[in-house]
């Protein structure tokens, strides 16, 4: 009886570990996806900030004339 109980618990742990590994894979994929999306938006934002600074400089030059 003790062996059967041990075997049952081992099977349950194996299934639980399998489910957890699947969940880890899903979470990792989701995290990487959001990170990629953030980095793309950050690049666009930084580019826009750079363009705005250039436009402000040009406006100041025009106002000086």
Backbone atoms as SQL, in Angstrom:
CREATE TABLE atoms (id INTEGER PRIMARY KEY, chain TEXT, resi INTEGER, resn TEXT, atom TEXT, x REAL, y REAL, z REAL);
INSERT INTO atoms VALUES
  (1, 'A', 1, 'UNK', 'N', 0.817, -1.206, 0.000),
  (2, 'A', 1, 'UNK', 'CA', 0.000, 0.000, 0.000),
  (3, 'A', 1, 'UNK', 'C', 0.860, 1.270, 0.000),
  (4, 'A', 2, 'UNK', 'N', 1.949, 1.266, 0.675),
  (5, 'A', 2, 'UNK', 'CA', 2.803, 2.435, 0.742),
  (6, 'A', 2, 'UNK', 'C', 3.389, 2.731, -0.636),
  (7, 'A', 3, 'UNK', 'N', 3.767, 1.704, -1.383),
  (8, 'A', 3, 'UNK', 'CA', 4.330, 1.884, -2.711),
  (9, 'A', 3, 'UNK', 'C', 3.308, 2.501, -3.650),
  (10, 'A', 4, 'UNK', 'N', 2.080, 2.068, -3.600),
  (11, 'A', 4, 'UNK', 'CA', 1.033, 2.605, -4.471),
  (12, 'A', 4, 'UNK', 'C', 0.815, 4.084, -4.161),
  (13, 'A', 5, 'UNK', 'N', 0.773, 4.430, -2.871),
  (14, 'A', 5, 'UNK', 'CA', 0.592, 5.820, -2.494),
  (15, 'A', 5, 'UNK', 'C', 1.754, 6.661, -3.017),
  (16, 'A', 6, 'UNK', 'N', 2.984, 6.154, -2.907),
  (17, 'A', 6, 'UNK', 'CA', 4.159, 6.856, -3.394),
  (18, 'A', 6, 'UNK', 'C', 4.087, 7.042, -4.906),
  (19, 'A', 7, 'UNK', 'N', 3.678, 5.976, -5.599),
  (20, 'A', 7, 'UNK', 'CA', 3.583, 6.045, -7.055),
  (21, 'A', 7, 'UNK', 'C', 2.527, 7.057, -7.495),
  (22, 'A', 8, 'UNK', 'N', 1.410, 7.074, -6.802),
  (23, 'A', 8, 'UNK', 'CA', 0.338, 8.012, -7.127),
  (24, 'A', 8, 'UNK', 'C', 0.804, 9.457, -6.932),
  (25, 'A', 9, 'UNK', 'N', 1.467, 9.699, -5.803),
  (26, 'A', 9, 'UNK', 'CA', 1.969, 11.050, -5.543),
  (27, 'A', 9, 'UNK', 'C', 3.014, 11.456, -6.568),
  (28, 'A', 10, 'UNK', 'N', 3.857, 10.521, -6.962),
  (29, 'A', 10, 'UNK', 'CA', 4.889, 10.816, -7.957),
  (30, 'A', 10, 'UNK', 'C', 4.259, 11.164, -9.302),
  (31, 'A', 11, 'UNK', 'N', 3.221, 10.433, -9.688),
  (32, 'A', 11, 'UNK', 'CA', 2.521, 10.723, -10.947),
  (33, 'A', 11, 'UNK', 'C', 1.864, 12.098, -10.885),
  (34, 'A', 12, 'UNK', 'N', 1.255, 12.409, -9.758),
  (35, 'A', 12, 'UNK', 'CA', 0.618, 13.720, -9.603),
  (36, 'A', 12, 'UNK', 'C', 1.650, 14.841, -9.681),
  (37, 'A', 13, 'UNK', 'N', 2.800, 14.648, -9.029),
  (38, 'A', 13, 'UNK', 'CA', 3.864, 15.651, -9.080),
  (39, 'A', 13, 'UNK', 'C', 4.386, 15.822, -10.500),
  (40, 'A', 14, 'UNK', 'N', 4.512, 14.713, -11.219),
  (41, 'A', 14, 'UNK', 'CA', 4.991, 14.779, -12.604),
  (42, 'A', 14, 'UNK', 'C', 4.028, 15.598, -13.456),
  (43, 'A', 15, 'UNK', 'N', 2.732, 15.353, -13.296),
  (44, 'A', 15, 'UNK', 'CA', 1.735, 16.108, -14.060),
  (45, 'A', 15, 'UNK', 'C', 1.733, 17.583, -13.655),
  (46, 'A', 16, 'UNK', 'N', 1.873, 17.825, -12.363),
  (47, 'A', 16, 'UNK', 'CA', 1.921, 19.208, -11.881),
  (48, 'A', 16, 'UNK', 'C', 3.150, 19.923, -12.438),
  (49, 'A', 17, 'UNK', 'N', 4.301, 19.272, -12.410),
  (50, 'A', 17, 'UNK', 'CA', 5.526, 19.872, -12.954),
  (51, 'A', 17, 'UNK', 'C', 5.387, 20.147, -14.442),
  (52, 'A', 18, 'UNK', 'N', 4.744, 19.244, -15.147),
  (53, 'A', 18, 'UNK', 'CA', 4.533, 19.426, -16.586),
  (54, 'A', 18, 'UNK', 'C', 3.673, 20.664, -16.834),
  (55, 'A', 19, 'UNK', 'N', 2.610, 20.814, -16.044),
  (56, 'A', 19, 'UNK', 'CA', 1.730, 21.976, -16.187),
  (57, 'A', 19, 'UNK', 'C', 2.483, 23.269, -15.840),
  (58, 'A', 20, 'UNK', 'N', 3.301, 23.218, -14.800),
  (59, 'A', 20, 'UNK', 'CA', 4.066, 24.403, -14.408),
  (60, 'A', 20, 'UNK', 'C', 5.086, 24.788, -15.478),
  (61, 'A', 21, 'UNK', 'N', 5.732, 23.802, -16.076),
  (62, 'A', 21, 'UNK', 'CA', 6.691, 24.096, -17.150),
  (63, 'A', 21, 'UNK', 'C', 5.993, 24.739, -18.337),
  (64, 'A', 22, 'UNK', 'N', 4.784, 24.269, -18.638),
  (65, 'A', 22, 'UNK', 'CA', 4.007, 24.851, -19.733),
  (66, 'A', 22, 'UNK', 'C', 3.663, 26.301, -19.399),
  (67, 'A', 23, 'UNK', 'N', 3.269, 26.543, -18.168),
  (68, 'A', 23, 'UNK', 'CA', 2.905, 27.901, -17.745),
  (69, 'A', 23, 'UNK', 'C', 4.126, 28.828, -17.786),
  (70, 'A', 24, 'UNK', 'N', 5.273, 28.313, -17.364),
  (71, 'A', 24, 'UNK', 'CA', 6.507, 29.108, -17.415),
  (72, 'A', 24, 'UNK', 'C', 6.814, 29.496, -18.848),
  (73, 'A', 25, 'UNK', 'N', 6.633, 28.558, -19.769),
  (74, 'A', 25, 'UNK', 'CA', 6.891, 28.830, -21.178),
  (75, 'A', 25, 'UNK', 'C', 5.953, 29.921, -21.687),
  (76, 'A', 26, 'UNK', 'N', 4.674, 29.852, -21.302),
  (77, 'A', 26, 'UNK', 'CA', 3.696, 30.859, -21.726),
  (78, 'A', 26, 'UNK', 'C', 4.042, 32.238, -21.157),
  (79, 'A', 27, 'UNK', 'N', 4.401, 32.280, -19.886),
  (80, 'A', 27, 'UNK', 'CA', 4.722, 33.550, -19.237),
  (81, 'A', 27, 'UNK', 'C', 5.983, 34.151, -19.846),
  (82, 'A', 28, 'UNK', 'N', 6.973, 33.325, -20.116),
  (83, 'A', 28, 'UNK', 'CA', 8.210, 33.803, -20.725),
  (84, 'A', 28, 'UNK', 'C', 7.937, 34.389, -22.103),
  (85, 'A', 29, 'UNK', 'N', 7.118, 33.692, -22.880),
  (86, 'A', 29, 'UNK', 'CA', 6.767, 34.189, -24.216),
  (87, 'A', 29, 'UNK', 'C', 6.035, 35.523, -24.108),
  (88, 'A', 30, 'UNK', 'N', 5.093, 35.617, -23.180),
  (89, 'A', 30, 'UNK', 'CA', 4.334, 36.852, -22.986),
  (90, 'A', 30, 'UNK', 'C', 5.259, 37.990, -22.577),
  (91, 'A', 31, 'UNK', 'N', 6.167, 37.716, -21.643),
  (92, 'A', 31, 'UNK', 'CA', 7.104, 38.742, -21.180),
  (93, 'A', 31, 'UNK', 'C', 7.988, 39.235, -22.324),
  (94, 'A', 32, 'UNK', 'N', 8.501, 38.298, -23.098),
  (95, 'A', 32, 'UNK', 'CA', 9.359, 38.679, -24.222),
  (96, 'A', 32, 'UNK', 'C', 8.599, 39.486, -25.261),
  (97, 'A', 33, 'UNK', 'N', 7.341, 39.121, -25.470),
  (98, 'A', 33, 'UNK', 'CA', 6.508, 39.841, -26.426),
  (99, 'A', 33, 'UNK', 'C', 6.274, 41.279, -25.960),
  (100, 'A', 34, 'UNK', 'N', 5.934, 41.457, -24.685),
  (101, 'A', 34, 'UNK', 'CA', 5.710, 42.801, -24.153),
  (102, 'A', 34, 'UNK', 'C', 6.994, 43.611, -24.153),
  (103, 'A', 35, 'UNK', 'N', 8.126, 42.945, -23.861),
  (104, 'A', 35, 'UNK', 'CA', 9.410, 43.645, -23.854),
  (105, 'A', 35, 'UNK', 'C', 9.746, 44.160, -25.250),
  (106, 'A', 36, 'UNK', 'N', 9.509, 43.335, -26.265),
  (107, 'A', 36, 'UNK', 'CA', 9.761, 43.742, -27.644),
  (108, 'A', 36, 'UNK', 'C', 8.880, 44.930, -28.019),
  (109, 'A', 37, 'UNK', 'N', 7.610, 44.848, -27.639),
  (110, 'A', 37, 'UNK', 'CA', 6.675, 45.926, -27.935),
  (111, 'A', 37, 'UNK', 'C', 7.116, 47.229, -27.251),
  (112, 'A', 38, 'UNK', 'N', 7.545, 47.121, -25.999),
  (113, 'A', 38, 'UNK', 'CA', 8.017, 48.300, -25.263),
  (114, 'A', 38, 'UNK', 'C', 9.235, 48.903, -25.939),
  (115, 'A', 39, 'UNK', 'N', 10.186, 48.066, -26.320),
  (116, 'A', 39, 'UNK', 'CA', 11.418, 48.579, -26.929),
  (117, 'A', 39, 'UNK', 'C', 11.123, 49.285, -28.250),
  (118, 'A', 40, 'UNK', 'N', 10.191, 48.747, -29.029),
  (119, 'A', 40, 'UNK', 'CA', 9.818, 49.399, -30.288),
  (120, 'A', 40, 'UNK', 'C', 9.193, 50.767, -30.023),
  (121, 'A', 41, 'UNK', 'N', 8.281, 50.831, -29.045),
  (122, 'A', 41, 'UNK', 'CA', 7.645, 52.101, -28.715),
  (123, 'A', 41, 'UNK', 'C', 8.660, 53.098, -28.154),
  (124, 'A', 42, 'UNK', 'N', 9.603, 52.608, -27.370),
  (125, 'A', 42, 'UNK', 'CA', 10.635, 53.482, -26.813),
  (126, 'A', 42, 'UNK', 'C', 11.499, 54.064, -27.929),
  (127, 'A', 43, 'UNK', 'N', 11.842, 53.255, -28.909),
  (128, 'A', 43, 'UNK', 'CA', 12.638, 53.751, -30.035),
  (129, 'A', 43, 'UNK', 'C', 11.900, 54.848, -30.791),
  (130, 'A', 44, 'UNK', 'N', 10.608, 54.625, -31.032),
  (131, 'A', 44, 'UNK', 'CA', 9.801, 55.634, -31.730),
  (132, 'A', 44, 'UNK', 'C', 9.726, 56.911, -30.885),
  (133, 'A', 45, 'UNK', 'N', 9.539, 56.745, -29.595),
  (134, 'A', 45, 'UNK', 'CA', 9.461, 57.899, -28.696),
  (135, 'A', 45, 'UNK', 'C', 10.767, 58.686, -28.710),
  (136, 'A', 46, 'UNK', 'N', 11.883, 57.992, -28.587),
  (137, 'A', 46, 'UNK', 'CA', 13.179, 58.669, -28.587),
  (138, 'A', 46, 'UNK', 'C', 13.420, 59.400, -29.910),
  (139, 'A', 47, 'UNK', 'N', 13.023, 58.774, -30.994),
  (140, 'A', 47, 'UNK', 'CA', 13.176, 59.402, -32.306),
  (141, 'A', 47, 'UNK', 'C', 12.325, 60.669, -32.393),
  (142, 'A', 48, 'UNK', 'N', 11.112, 60.595, -31.885),
  (143, 'A', 48, 'UNK', 'CA', 10.209, 61.743, -31.901),
  (144, 'A', 48, 'UNK', 'C', 10.762, 62.882, -31.047),
  (145, 'A', 49, 'UNK', 'N', 11.304, 62.553, -29.883),
  (146, 'A', 49, 'UNK', 'CA', 11.892, 63.566, -29.013),
  (147, 'A', 49, 'UNK', 'C', 13.056, 64.251, -29.728),
  (148, 'A', 50, 'UNK', 'N', 13.876, 63.477, -30.423),
  (149, 'A', 50, 'UNK', 'CA', 14.990, 64.048, -31.176),
  (150, 'A', 50, 'UNK', 'C', 14.517, 64.984, -32.267),
  (151, 'A', 51, 'UNK', 'N', 13.475, 64.590, -32.974),
  (152, 'A', 51, 'UNK', 'CA', 12.927, 65.439, -34.035),
  (153, 'A', 51, 'UNK', 'C', 12.345, 66.729, -33.463),
  (154, 'A', 52, 'UNK', 'N', 11.674, 66.614, -32.316),
  (155, 'A', 52, 'UNK', 'CA', 11.104, 67.802, -31.685),
  (156, 'A', 52, 'UNK', 'C', 12.196, 68.782, -31.273),
  (157, 'A', 53, 'UNK', 'N', 13.291, 68.274, -30.758),
  (158, 'A', 53, 'UNK', 'CA', 14.398, 69.148, -30.360),
  (159, 'A', 53, 'UNK', 'C', 14.961, 69.868, -31.578),
  (160, 'A', 54, 'UNK', 'N', 15.097, 69.165, -32.682),
  (161, 'A', 54, 'UNK', 'CA', 15.602, 69.773, -33.912),
  (162, 'A', 54, 'UNK', 'C', 14.645, 70.850, -34.422),
  (163, 'A', 55, 'UNK', 'N', 13.356, 70.569, -34.359),
  (164, 'A', 55, 'UNK', 'CA', 12.356, 71.547, -34.800),
  (165, 'A', 55, 'UNK', 'C', 12.402, 72.790, -33.914),
  (166, 'A', 56, 'UNK', 'N', 12.541, 72.590, -32.593),
  (167, 'A', 56, 'UNK', 'CA', 12.625, 73.740, -31.683),
  (168, 'A', 56, 'UNK', 'C', 13.828, 74.612, -32.005),
  (169, 'A', 57, 'UNK', 'N', 14.958, 73.978, -32.312),
  (170, 'A', 57, 'UNK', 'CA', 16.151, 74.747, -32.678),
  (171, 'A', 57, 'UNK', 'C', 15.908, 75.538, -33.948),
  (172, 'A', 58, 'UNK', 'N', 15.271, 74.916, -34.924),
  (173, 'A', 58, 'UNK', 'CA', 14.972, 75.605, -36.189),
  (174, 'A', 58, 'UNK', 'C', 14.008, 76.769, -35.964),
  (175, 'A', 59, 'UNK', 'N', 13.034, 76.592, -35.114),
  (176, 'A', 59, 'UNK', 'CA', 12.078, 77.660, -34.821),
  (177, 'A', 59, 'UNK', 'C', 12.804, 78.845, -34.173),
  (178, 'A', 60, 'UNK', 'N', 13.710, 78.528, -33.249),
  (179, 'A', 60, 'UNK', 'CA', 14.472, 79.606, -32.588),
  (180, 'A', 60, 'UNK', 'C', 15.314, 80.371, -33.595),
  (181, 'A', 61, 'UNK', 'N', 15.912, 79.676, -34.534),
  (182, 'A', 61, 'UNK', 'CA', 16.710, 80.332, -35.566),
  (183, 'A', 61, 'UNK', 'C', 15.833, 81.230, -36.421),
  (184, 'A', 62, 'UNK', 'N', 14.644, 80.754, -36.764),
  (185, 'A', 62, 'UNK', 'CA', 13.724, 81.548, -37.568),
  (186, 'A', 62, 'UNK', 'C', 13.274, 82.785, -36.811),
  (187, 'A', 63, 'UNK', 'N', 12.975, 82.628, -35.510),
  (188, 'A', 63, 'UNK', 'CA', 12.527, 83.763, -34.701),
  (189, 'A', 63, 'UNK', 'C', 13.625, 84.814, -34.547),
  (190, 'A', 64, 'UNK', 'N', 14.886, 84.401, -34.585),
  (191, 'A', 64, 'UNK', 'CA', 15.984, 85.350, -34.474),
  (192, 'A', 64, 'UNK', 'C', 16.115, 86.234, -35.702),
  (193, 'A', 65, 'UNK', 'N', 15.680, 85.743, -36.827),
  (194, 'A', 65, 'UNK', 'CA', 15.795, 86.478, -38.088),
  (195, 'A', 65, 'UNK', 'C', 14.793, 87.575, -38.176);
